[in-house]
Amino acid sequence: MKTKWFKLDNAAKIFPPVSNKKDPKVFRFVCILKEDIDKNVLQESINEALNFFPNFRSVLKQGFFWHYLETTDFNPIVKEEKKDICSPIYSKKKKKLLFRVNYYKNRINLEVYHALTDGTGALEFLKTIVHIYISKKYEFKEFNFDYDASLNEKSSDSFNKYYIFQLNKIDNLEKIYQIKGEKLNKIRVINGCMNTKDMINLAHKYNTTLTSLIASIYILAIKENMNLKDENKFITIDIPVNLRKYFKSQTARNFFSVIKLKYKGSNNLEDIIKYVDNYLKEELKKENLFKAMNKYATFEHNFLIRLVPLFIKNIVLKVIMKFVKTTTTVTNLGIVKVDDSIKDYIDSFEVYVSTDKIQISMCSYYDKLNISFTSIFDSMDIIKDFYRKLSSFGIEIIITSNKIEGEE
């Protein structure tokens, strides 16, 4: 096998220096099938899927100036799930693949280190594995992928493609609310499964989108759990945006931007929804996304920064990230679509993201919408209030969670 190497894309460069045990920058996609998993077929399916995503068979290495990906002949080994969700993948001391696949009963879990790809790239990889798995297990003669990008398109750096030099304004250093409390030694995971159509109808009732509705209810739950002395601070929500929807790209690497939603004001849900909806509509204009996208590339293209050794860059990035404050994150991967030939074998999809705070991740598959919390906090007050508010609108929710030591 001929070894190839790739520069990290611009968004990925931030992850190696800031990854740690508290937040290893790992996310998990889950595909829940209607029958239990056949381990051997799953192993074969992953091996075959890597032919469509060769850059996934890479390890992360440190150069003198930058980290980079290098292809390897390492093979992923499928195991039954035993580790905690979103456990660390990347290790400076040990070169290994930047993703893992495990299973439990009828669940296929794909966990990925964020420097390798973003949520969209990981989801396409998981869908490919699932497509091959179902076709093998149920002996389909042929099947069609809805992701037909070439290998070159999948491995391209779309940030670099669209980069144009521009001067970026420094964000205002405002008082940002930070959720505090006693912390756990593992990530708490709580998933709420509800009917997709019911949630869309609720969003339409308020003349808004599902993302705006969820962010608004979440803001209200946070506000109602704030101390009085913190009410002059902004609640900020980082909302990742898939740039492939706005700029032509089929890359399987990172290609996303982040909208930083800021709110300080009324506790009335309708007021919050109007504010959030207008804010997101403005930030989702192509020209504003273009400015935000170029912020990622500016760091790499600065001539003086490029000459600085990697160990100094790592120190600088760690310091910078300590000053980049946010309250929480809301990630909406949207509708998961698969080929009609396999849709009836799948029950649903879920998504979770590691965090050293608390955040929401969500996606839908036909009539099932899964809204998941990951949290490092012992208190579940905000999470409970969020689901209670949804229930008060008549939304039926099935809630599941992982087991935290010491809890019944």
C-alpha positions as CSV (number, residue, x, y, z in Angstrom):
1,M,0.0,0.0,0.0
2,K,1.4,3.4,-1.0
3,T,1.4,5.8,1.9
4,K,-0.3,9.2,1.3
5,W,-0.5,12.2,3.6
6,F,-3.0,15.0,3.9
7,K,-2.8,18.4,5.6
8,L,-5.5,18.8,8.3
9,D,-8.3,21.0,7.0
10,N,-8.6,24.4,8.7
11,A,-11.3,23.5,11.1
12,A,-9.5,20.3,12.2
13,K,-6.3,22.1,13.2
14,I,-7.9,23.3,16.5
15,F,-8.8,19.8,17.8
16,P,-5.4,18.1,18.5
17,P,-4.1,20.8,20.9
18,V,-7.4,21.2,22.8
19,S,-8.4,17.5,23.1
20,N,-8.3,16.1,26.6
21,K,-9.9,13.5,28.8
22,K,-12.7,15.8,29.9
23,D,-13.6,16.6,26.2
24,P,-11.8,14.3,23.8
25,K,-13.6,15.9,20.8
26,V,-15.3,12.6,19.8
27,F,-18.8,12.2,18.5
28,R,-21.0,9.2,18.1
29,F,-23.5,8.2,15.5
30,V,-25.8,5.3,16.2
31,C,-27.9,3.3,13.7
32,I,-30.5,1.2,15.4
33,L,-31.6,-1.7,13.3
34,K,-34.7,-3.9,13.8
35,E,-32.6,-7.1,14.4
36,D,-29.5,-7.8,16.4
37,I,-26.1,-7.2,14.8
38,D,-24.1,-10.0,13.2
39,K,-20.5,-9.1,14.2
40,N,-18.8,-10.9,11.3
41,V,-21.0,-9.3,8.7
42,L,-20.5,-5.9,10.3
43,Q,-16.7,-6.4,10.2
44,E,-16.8,-7.3,6.5
45,S,-19.0,-4.2,5.9
46,I,-16.6,-1.8,7.5
47,N,-13.7,-3.2,5.6
48,E,-15.6,-2.7,2.3
49,A,-16.9,0.8,3.3
50,L,-13.3,1.9,3.7
51,N,-12.8,1.4,0.0
52,F,-15.2,4.3,-0.5
53,F,-13.6,6.4,2.3
54,P,-9.8,5.6,2.1
55,N,-8.9,8.8,4.1
56,F,-10.6,7.3,7.1
57,R,-7.9,4.7,7.3
58,S,-5.4,7.3,8.5
59,V,-3.4,8.1,11.7
60,L,-2.7,11.6,13.0
61,K,1.0,12.6,13.1
62,Q,2.9,15.7,14.2
63,G,5.1,17.6,11.7
64,F,7.4,20.4,12.6
65,F,4.8,23.1,11.6
66,W,1.4,21.3,11.5
67,H,-0.3,18.0,12.4
68,Y,-1.2,15.9,9.3
69,L,-3.0,12.7,8.4
70,E,-1.1,9.7,7.0
71,T,-2.7,6.7,5.4
72,T,-2.0,3.4,7.1
73,D,-2.7,-0.3,6.6
74,F,-4.3,-0.5,10.1
75,N,-7.6,-2.4,10.1
76,P,-10.5,-1.5,12.4
77,I,-11.6,-4.3,14.7
78,V,-15.3,-4.5,15.5
79,K,-16.0,-5.1,19.2
80,E,-19.1,-5.4,21.4
81,E,-19.6,-2.1,23.2
82,K,-17.8,-1.9,26.6
83,K,-16.2,1.5,26.8
84,D,-18.1,4.7,27.9
85,I,-19.7,6.7,25.2
86,C,-17.4,9.1,23.4
87,S,-14.3,7.8,25.1
88,P,-10.9,9.3,23.8
89,I,-9.7,8.0,20.5
90,Y,-6.7,10.2,19.6
91,S,-3.5,9.6,21.6
92,K,-0.2,11.4,21.1
93,K,1.6,8.3,22.4
94,K,0.0,5.7,20.2
95,K,-0.7,5.9,16.5
96,K,-4.2,4.4,15.8
97,L,-7.2,4.9,13.6
98,L,-9.3,8.0,14.4
99,F,-12.6,6.1,14.5
100,R,-14.0,3.0,16.1
101,V,-17.1,0.9,15.4
102,N,-18.7,-1.2,18.1
103,Y,-22.2,-2.7,18.6
104,Y,-24.7,-3.6,21.3
105,K,-27.7,-5.9,20.4
106,N,-29.3,-4.1,17.5
107,R,-27.2,-0.9,17.7
108,I,-24.2,0.0,15.5
109,N,-22.1,2.8,17.0
110,L,-19.6,4.8,15.0
111,E,-17.4,7.1,17.1
112,V,-15.1,9.5,15.3
113,Y,-12.3,12.0,16.4
114,H,-13.4,15.4,15.1
115,A,-10.0,16.1,13.4
116,L,-10.8,13.4,10.8
117,T,-14.2,14.7,9.7
118,D,-17.4,16.5,10.8
119,G,-20.9,15.2,11.5
120,T,-21.9,15.1,7.8
121,G,-18.8,13.1,6.8
122,A,-19.2,10.7,9.6
123,L,-22.8,10.2,8.9
124,E,-22.1,9.3,5.2
125,F,-19.5,6.8,6.4
126,L,-22.0,5.2,8.8
127,K,-24.7,5.1,6.2
128,T,-22.3,3.4,3.8
129,I,-21.4,0.8,6.4
130,V,-25.1,0.2,7.2
131,H,-26.0,0.0,3.5
132,I,-23.3,-2.7,2.8
133,Y,-24.2,-4.5,6.0
134,I,-27.9,-4.8,5.2
135,S,-27.2,-5.8,1.6
136,K,-24.8,-8.6,2.8
137,K,-27.0,-9.9,5.6
138,Y,-30.1,-10.0,3.5
139,E,-28.4,-10.9,0.2
140,F,-29.4,-8.0,-1.9
141,K,-28.0,-8.3,-5.5
142,E,-27.4,-4.6,-5.9
143,F,-27.8,-1.3,-4.1
144,N,-27.4,2.4,-4.8
145,F,-25.5,4.9,-2.7
146,D,-26.9,8.4,-2.5
147,Y,-23.4,9.7,-1.8
148,D,-21.6,9.2,-5.1
149,A,-18.7,11.7,-4.7
150,S,-15.3,10.7,-6.2
151,L,-12.4,9.8,-3.9
152,N,-10.8,13.1,-4.8
153,E,-14.0,15.0,-3.9
154,K,-14.3,13.2,-0.6
155,S,-10.7,14.0,0.4
156,S,-10.7,17.6,-0.7
157,D,-10.1,20.6,1.7
158,S,-13.1,22.8,0.9
159,F,-12.0,25.5,3.3
160,N,-9.0,26.0,1.2
161,K,-11.0,25.9,-2.0
162,Y,-13.2,28.9,-1.0
163,Y,-10.6,30.9,1.0
164,I,-10.2,34.6,0.2
165,F,-8.1,36.9,2.4
166,Q,-10.1,39.2,4.5
167,L,-9.6,41.1,7.8
168,N,-11.8,39.7,10.6
169,K,-13.1,41.8,13.4
170,I,-12.4,40.7,16.9
171,D,-15.6,39.5,18.6
172,N,-16.9,41.6,21.5
173,L,-15.7,40.3,24.8
174,E,-19.1,40.2,26.5
175,K,-20.1,38.5,29.8
176,I,-21.0,35.0,28.8
177,Y,-23.1,32.8,31.1
178,Q,-21.3,29.6,32.1
179,I,-23.3,26.7,33.5
180,K,-21.7,25.5,36.7
181,G,-22.2,22.7,39.2
182,E,-20.7,19.5,40.5
183,K,-19.2,17.5,37.7
184,L,-19.2,13.7,37.0
185,N,-16.3,11.5,36.1
186,K,-18.0,10.4,32.9
187,I,-20.4,11.9,30.3
188,R,-24.1,11.7,31.2
189,V,-26.2,10.7,28.1
190,I,-30.0,11.3,28.0
191,N,-32.0,10.7,24.8
192,G,-35.5,11.8,24.1
193,C,-37.3,10.1,21.2
194,M,-40.4,11.8,19.9
195,N,-42.6,11.9,16.8
196,T,-41.0,14.0,14.0
197,K,-44.3,15.3,12.6
198,D,-45.5,16.4,16.0
199,M,-42.4,18.5,16.5
200,I,-42.5,20.0,13.0
201,N,-46.2,20.9,13.6
202,L,-45.2,22.6,16.9
203,A,-42.5,24.6,15.1
204,H,-45.0,25.6,12.4
205,K,-47.4,26.7,15.1
206,Y,-44.8,29.3,16.1
207,N,-43.9,30.1,12.5
208,T,-40.3,28.9,13.0
209,T,-37.9,26.1,12.2
210,L,-37.2,23.0,14.3
211,T,-33.7,24.3,15.1
212,S,-35.0,27.7,16.3
213,L,-37.7,26.1,18.4
214,I,-35.3,23.7,20.1
215,A,-32.7,26.4,20.7
216,S,-35.4,28.7,22.2
217,I,-36.9,26.1,24.5
218,Y,-33.4,25.3,25.6
219,I,-32.6,29.0,26.3
220,L,-35.7,29.3,28.4
221,A,-34.8,26.2,30.4
222,I,-31.3,27.6,31.0
223,K,-32.7,31.1,32.0
224,E,-35.1,29.6,34.5
225,N,-32.2,27.8,36.2
226,M,-29.8,30.9,36.3
227,N,-29.0,32.7,39.6
228,L,-30.4,36.3,39.8
229,K,-26.8,37.7,39.7
230,D,-26.2,36.1,36.3
231,E,-29.2,37.6,34.5
232,N,-27.1,40.4,33.0
233,K,-24.9,37.8,31.1
234,F,-25.5,36.5,27.6
235,I,-26.6,32.9,27.0
236,T,-24.6,31.9,24.0
237,I,-25.3,28.8,21.9
238,D,-22.9,27.5,19.3
239,I,-24.8,26.1,16.4
240,P,-22.7,24.2,13.8
241,V,-23.7,24.7,10.2
242,N,-23.0,22.2,7.3
243,L,-21.4,24.4,4.7
244,R,-22.0,21.8,1.9
245,K,-25.6,23.1,1.8
246,Y,-24.4,26.6,0.8
247,F,-21.1,26.0,-1.1
248,K,-20.6,23.2,-3.6
249,S,-18.7,20.4,-1.9
250,Q,-18.9,16.7,-1.4
251,T,-15.9,16.5,0.9
252,A,-15.9,13.8,3.7
253,R,-13.6,16.0,5.8
254,N,-14.6,18.9,8.0
255,F,-16.6,21.6,6.2
256,F,-18.7,23.4,8.7
257,S,-19.0,26.8,10.4
258,V,-20.4,27.8,13.8
259,I,-23.1,30.4,14.4
260,K,-22.7,31.9,17.9
261,L,-26.2,32.8,19.0
262,K,-26.3,35.4,21.8
263,Y,-29.4,36.0,23.9
264,K,-30.2,38.2,26.9
265,G,-33.7,39.3,27.5
266,S,-37.3,38.2,28.1
267,N,-38.3,34.9,29.6
268,N,-41.3,34.7,27.3
269,L,-41.0,31.8,24.9
270,E,-42.6,33.6,21.9
271,D,-40.2,36.6,22.3
272,I,-37.2,34.2,22.5
273,I,-38.4,32.3,19.3
274,K,-38.8,35.6,17.3
275,Y,-35.3,36.7,18.4
276,V,-33.6,33.4,17.6
277,D,-35.4,33.0,14.3
278,N,-34.4,36.5,13.1
279,Y,-30.8,36.0,14.4
280,L,-30.4,32.6,12.6
281,K,-31.9,33.9,9.3
282,E,-29.4,36.8,9.3
283,E,-26.4,34.6,10.1
284,L,-27.4,31.9,7.6
285,K,-27.2,34.4,4.7
286,K,-24.5,33.2,2.3
287,E,-22.3,36.3,2.7
288,N,-22.2,35.9,6.5
289,L,-21.5,32.2,6.3
290,F,-18.6,33.1,3.9
291,K,-17.1,35.5,6.4
292,A,-17.4,32.9,9.2
293,M,-16.0,30.2,7.0
294,N,-12.9,32.3,6.2
295,K,-12.1,32.8,9.8
296,Y,-11.0,29.1,10.0
297,A,-8.7,29.6,7.0
298,T,-7.1,32.9,8.1
299,F,-5.0,31.2,10.8
300,E,-3.4,28.8,8.3
301,H,-2.8,31.4,5.6
302,N,-1.1,33.9,7.8
303,F,2.6,33.8,6.7
304,L,4.1,34.5,10.1
305,I,2.0,31.9,11.8
306,R,2.9,29.3,9.2
307,L,6.6,29.7,10.2
308,V,5.9,29.1,13.9
309,P,6.8,25.6,15.1
310,L,3.9,23.3,16.0
311,F,4.6,23.1,19.8
312,I,4.3,26.9,20.0
313,K,1.1,26.9,17.9
314,N,-0.3,24.3,20.3
315,I,0.4,26.5,23.3
316,V,-1.1,29.5,21.6
317,L,-4.2,27.7,20.5
318,K,-4.8,26.3,24.0
319,V,-4.5,29.8,25.5
320,I,-6.9,31.3,22.8
321,M,-9.5,28.6,23.4
322,K,-9.6,29.4,27.1
323,F,-10.8,32.9,26.2
324,V,-13.4,31.6,23.7
325,K,-16.4,31.2,26.0
326,T,-19.8,29.7,25.2
327,T,-22.7,28.5,27.3
328,T,-23.7,25.5,25.3
329,T,-24.1,23.9,21.8
330,V,-27.0,22.8,19.7
331,T,-26.2,20.4,16.8
332,N,-28.9,19.5,14.4
333,L,-27.8,16.9,11.8
334,G,-31.3,17.1,10.2
335,I,-33.0,14.4,8.3
336,V,-31.1,11.1,7.8
337,K,-31.9,9.7,4.4
338,V,-31.1,6.2,3.1
339,D,-31.9,4.3,0.0
340,D,-35.4,2.9,-0.2
341,S,-34.1,-0.7,-0.4
342,I,-32.8,-0.6,3.2
343,K,-35.1,1.9,5.0
344,D,-37.4,-0.8,6.4
345,Y,-34.6,-2.6,8.2
346,I,-33.7,0.5,10.2
347,D,-35.5,1.8,13.3
348,S,-33.8,5.1,13.9
349,F,-30.5,7.1,14.2
350,E,-29.1,9.0,17.2
351,V,-26.1,11.4,17.6
352,Y,-24.1,12.3,20.7
353,V,-21.1,14.7,21.1
354,S,-18.5,14.7,23.9
355,T,-18.4,17.8,26.0
356,D,-17.0,19.4,29.1
357,K,-20.2,21.3,29.5
358,I,-23.7,20.3,28.4
359,Q,-25.2,20.2,24.9
360,I,-27.9,19.0,22.6
361,S,-27.5,16.9,19.5
362,M,-30.4,15.8,17.3
363,C,-31.4,14.1,14.1
364,S,-34.5,12.5,12.6
365,Y,-35.3,9.4,10.6
366,Y,-38.8,9.2,9.2
367,D,-41.3,9.5,12.2
368,K,-38.6,9.4,14.9
369,L,-36.8,12.5,16.1
370,N,-34.1,11.9,18.7
371,I,-33.0,14.9,20.8
372,S,-30.0,13.9,22.9
373,F,-28.2,15.6,25.8
374,T,-24.6,15.0,26.7
375,S,-23.6,16.5,30.0
376,I,-20.7,16.5,32.5
377,F,-22.9,17.8,35.3
378,D,-24.4,15.9,38.1
379,S,-27.5,18.1,38.1
380,M,-30.2,17.3,35.5
381,D,-32.4,20.3,36.2
382,I,-31.9,22.0,32.8
383,I,-32.4,18.7,31.0
384,K,-35.6,17.9,32.9
385,D,-37.0,21.4,32.4
386,F,-36.3,21.1,28.7
387,Y,-38.2,17.9,28.3
388,R,-41.0,19.0,30.6
389,K,-41.5,22.1,28.4
390,L,-41.8,19.9,25.3
391,S,-44.2,17.6,27.1
392,S,-46.4,20.6,28.1
393,F,-47.1,21.1,24.4
394,G,-48.5,17.5,24.2
395,I,-45.3,16.0,22.8
396,E,-44.9,12.3,23.9
397,I,-41.3,11.6,24.7
398,I,-39.6,8.2,25.4
399,I,-36.5,9.0,27.5
400,T,-33.5,6.7,27.9
401,S,-30.1,7.3,29.6
402,N,-26.8,5.7,30.5
403,K,-26.1,4.5,34.0
404,I,-24.1,6.8,36.3
405,E,-22.3,5.0,39.1
406,G,-24.1,5.7,42.4
407,E,-27.5,6.4,40.8
408,E,-30.4,4.1,40.9
